[in-house]
Amino acid sequence: YTYYLSVKAKDAAGNTSASSNSLTVKTTGGGSTVNYCFASCTSGSEHISNVSFGSINNASARDNYHDYTTISTSVNKGSNYLLTVTIGSVYSGDKVTAWIDWNGDGDFIDSGEKYSLSVSGSTATGNITVPATASVSSTRMRIRVFYYSASDEPCGDKQYGEVEDYTININSSASGNSYSSENTVLSSSDMRVYPNPSNGKFKLEIKNGYEGKIKVKVLDISRKS
């Protein structure tokens, strides 16, 4: 998500300055502030022709790698979702693996982030349960179609197949908080500011699926703005 922030300063006499210039803050996940490893393929006819997951239903043509992180779906912690990948120009022995960076740390190597799909003909399917420990944020899903002789790794260049990336928005639960009012006040548990302390440059992470413009008042340790 992208947020637009401005701040005001107040002196000891209570005089308040004009609003500062707008600051754009992008929360982590989905590739906006996290750099994911390179992945691609160099040749081969087999490719990803369709991805269906949650509200994502994306048909595509052959490409070595395609960044579809502008396409997203929302999921809830503890809920189960069906991932269906259609393989174009399928070969016997083609495989499909998906990875989801549930903790938002910029890689796909943590336990529970890899899914080997079951392939039948040109269709690969897998059931994905969102971990209860998943970070409430936007994050990356990577899908790779590859020939069986290659290793199913999320990074690097393979000879055959295709790689596609998507964005997954993780909510706390199906009944979790949903903020829509312009006058909603977020509590400290709804956000995270880091690093702390900072040199004046910091990141703000909004939790629980809030979308929209927000105002932030920054105080120092003595509670001065």
Protein Blocks (a to p, Z undefined) as FASTA:
>chain_A
ZZddddddddfkopacddddddddddeeehlmpccdddddfbdjbdcfbdcehjbccddd
ddfbdcfklbccdddehiacddddddehiaehiacdddddfkonopakbghiaccdddeh
jaccddddddfkbccdddddddddddfkbccdfedjdfbdcdddddddddfblklccdfb
fkbccdfklpccdddddehiacdddehhiacddddddddfkopZZ
